[in-house]
Amino acid sequence: MFLESKLHFHRNHPEFNGLFEYEEYISLKTINDPNEGYEAIMDLMNLQDQIDSFQKLIFSHFQNGTNNECRISALVPLVQESYGIYKFITSMLRAMHTTTGDDEALEPLRSRYDAQHHRL
């Protein structure tokens, strides 16, 4: 499910590289429409939720008395990707607050951001 979500995300957002670097994204795509930025953040948050679900699935298959190295190795790219998404969302939310100045309109994103932050 996670890999399908990731492929779907990148098909819909080809301007994102695999590391979700904010500076590169801004240089490739100028977003003047706050709705487009809002949608991009929502899609990233959906992908972040998929990463969270997948890591929980991996942890649920850890076994006592075994090495679990293969399972642990599956977590490393998830942590890297999740961190990249988290940094990007943080930068994008700050930019949207600066640009729009509309705290009320951004409240749903902020609430979801806070919830994801606490889960990470």
C-alpha positions as CSV (number, residue, x, y, z in Angstrom):
1,M,0.0,0.0,0.0
2,F,2.8,2.4,0.9
3,L,4.7,1.9,-2.4
4,E,1.4,2.4,-4.4
5,S,0.8,5.6,-2.5
6,K,4.3,6.8,-3.1
7,L,4.1,6.1,-6.9
8,H,0.7,7.8,-7.0
9,F,2.1,10.8,-5.2
10,H,5.1,11.2,-7.6
11,R,2.9,10.7,-10.6
12,N,0.6,13.6,-9.4
13,H,3.6,15.7,-8.3
14,P,6.5,15.1,-10.6
15,E,8.2,18.3,-9.4
16,F,9.2,16.5,-6.1
17,N,12.5,14.7,-6.1
18,G,12.9,11.6,-4.0
19,L,14.4,13.5,-1.1
20,F,11.6,16.1,-0.8
21,E,13.9,19.0,-0.8
22,Y,12.0,22.3,-0.4
23,E,14.6,24.5,-2.1
24,E,14.7,22.4,-5.2
25,Y,10.9,22.2,-5.3
26,I,10.6,26.0,-5.1
27,S,13.2,26.5,-7.8
28,L,11.3,24.1,-10.1
29,K,7.8,25.3,-9.3
30,T,6.6,28.6,-8.3
31,I,3.3,28.4,-6.3
32,N,1.3,31.5,-6.4
33,D,-2.0,29.8,-5.7
34,P,-2.4,29.0,-2.0
35,N,-4.8,26.2,-2.9
36,E,-2.2,24.4,-4.8
37,G,0.2,24.6,-1.9
38,Y,-2.5,23.5,0.5
39,E,-3.2,20.4,-1.7
40,A,0.5,19.6,-2.0
41,I,0.8,19.7,1.8
42,M,-2.3,17.5,2.2
43,D,-0.9,15.0,-0.2
44,L,2.4,14.9,1.6
45,M,0.6,14.4,4.9
46,N,-1.3,11.5,3.4
47,L,2.0,10.0,2.3
48,Q,3.4,10.6,5.8
49,D,0.4,8.7,7.2
50,Q,1.2,5.8,4.8
51,I,4.8,5.7,6.0
52,D,3.6,5.6,9.6
53,S,1.2,2.7,8.9
54,F,4.0,0.8,7.1
55,Q,6.5,1.2,9.9
56,K,3.9,0.0,12.4
57,L,3.4,-3.1,10.2
58,I,7.1,-3.7,10.2
59,F,7.4,-3.3,13.9
60,S,4.5,-5.7,14.5
61,H,6.5,-8.5,12.8
62,F,9.6,-8.2,15.0
63,Q,10.2,-11.5,16.8
64,N,11.8,-12.0,20.2
65,G,15.0,-14.2,20.1
66,T,15.7,-13.4,16.5
67,N,18.0,-10.8,15.0
68,N,15.4,-8.9,13.0
69,E,18.1,-7.2,10.9
70,C,16.1,-7.5,7.7
71,R,13.1,-5.9,9.3
72,I,15.3,-3.1,10.8
73,S,16.9,-2.4,7.5
74,A,13.5,-1.8,6.0
75,L,13.0,1.0,8.5
76,V,16.0,3.1,7.4
77,P,14.6,4.4,4.1
78,L,11.3,5.0,5.8
79,V,13.0,7.2,8.4
80,Q,14.9,9.1,5.7
81,E,11.8,9.7,3.6
82,S,9.6,10.6,6.6
83,Y,12.2,13.2,7.7
84,G,12.4,14.7,4.2
85,I,8.6,15.0,4.1
86,Y,8.5,16.5,7.6
87,K,11.1,19.1,6.8
88,F,9.3,20.0,3.6
89,I,5.9,20.3,5.2
90,T,7.5,22.5,7.9
91,S,9.0,24.8,5.4
92,M,5.9,24.9,3.2
93,L,3.6,25.7,6.2
94,R,5.9,28.5,7.3
95,A,5.9,30.0,3.8
96,M,2.2,29.7,3.5
97,H,1.7,31.5,6.8
98,T,4.0,34.2,5.7
99,T,2.4,34.5,2.3
100,T,-1.3,34.3,3.2
101,G,-1.3,35.5,6.8
102,D,-4.6,33.6,7.2
103,D,-4.2,31.5,10.3
104,E,-7.8,30.4,10.3
105,A,-7.6,28.9,6.8
106,L,-4.4,27.0,7.7
107,E,-5.7,25.7,11.0
108,P,-6.7,22.3,9.6
109,L,-3.1,21.8,8.2
110,R,-1.6,23.0,11.5
111,S,-3.7,20.6,13.5
112,R,-2.8,17.7,11.3
113,Y,0.9,18.7,11.3
114,D,0.8,18.8,15.1
115,A,-0.8,15.3,15.3
116,Q,1.8,13.9,12.9
117,H,4.6,15.6,14.7
118,H,3.6,13.9,18.0
119,R,3.4,10.5,16.3
120,L,6.9,10.9,14.9
